[in-house]
């Protein structure tokens, strides 16, 4: 009996509608990964590719770390699933305790979700409900920032400022306004670390936003301490501190979206600690399990948690949650990831690598088409002048050429982003920047 005919490669790939992808182009020339270990992928063709973006700002501990793999495997055979709706299991309580130990002082309660997008929408709902419980029900406006990325749920794209994410749908949440972004190439191009100029951009909150809407109508301001998917935008010195002061003055909650910066990216457990600015809520995801199992959450100040629980009496205190909040496999992965971070000193390792990383990012200065280099901790980007009539084309070419030569970096508009796993060594940085340098030198 003849074997059934096998589908062609393009037919075999047809049915998966991939996210954030030109599906036709990908399926014509796919980049397919078969396995990963440590700092490297292995493609289906057997080629090694250095992971220069922690895959998607996620894999902080590196790929397929034994302790994390074993914890997931073991947990799947003990308790595969349990709900967190009025019943529980021990693991997410322990994860929350461990996170609270790492978080800024007085931020000691954690609400678990499954993705950064869900974490953002959860934080926005907490802010709105908190003000209602405090007797300030008019506080319904939410303030985001231009070029901010806060996931892809309707709340996140509404407070976000990535135009492509908003243009596609037209309808946003009402009652949202935006601060201007902090990117100021005229004064701050090629800054090493935080730009010296630009703290005054925060004053727009007090000088324009609050007079327009009145503080009594504003619930929260949400920003990324370092903007990632908006192009790796580094906050000017004093900017975040100034936002905190204005929010305190007017009774507005401050939310830090730390989905990318959380868990060691700047050499501290959270960017809020790096900058010395404590927000009212922190969203996290990605690094909590080093990308192995979806898990995310919101860390809140004790006063916020107490406001909900004291108002509830004998009823439900927060009418929100997800089927998989605090999932057993995700919780097991998180505990093993936190153990790995602690045992290997990964939450502070970026401090050791930061100088070499910074020098690598800024080694592109002076190359044709490069108009800016930006860095902080172990996150950085180089920006290209847009090609006439083809914005983003240069960065896309660099991404494709780097992949072909064994290094994965990410195109964001006319930027190439670098964000290696925290286990990176100097030799990995040299490989990553060396290959990217070869490609950029050849760029037209």
Secondary structure, 3 states (H helix, E strand, C coil): CCCCCCCCHHHHCCCCCCCCCCHHHHHHCCCCEEEEEECEEEECCCCEEEECCHHHHCCCCCECCHHHHHHHHHHHCCCCCCCCCCCCCHHHHHHHHHHHHHCCCCEEEEEEECCHHHHHHHHHHHHHHHHHHCCCCCCCEEEEECCCCCCCCHHHHHHCCCHHHHHCCCCCCCCEEEECCCCCHHHHCCCCCCCCCCHHHHHHHHHHHHHHHCHHHEEEEEECCEECCCCCEECCCCHHHHHHHHHHHHCCEEEEECCCCCCCCCCCCCHHHHHCCCCCEEEECHHHHCCCCCCEEEEEEHHHHHHHHHHHCCCCCCCCCCCCCCCHHHHHHHHHHHHHHHHHCCCCHHHHHHHHHHHHHHCCCCCCCEEEEEEECCEEEEEECCECCECCHHHHHHHHHHHHCCEECEEECCEEEECCCCCCCHHHHHHHHHHHHHHHHCCC
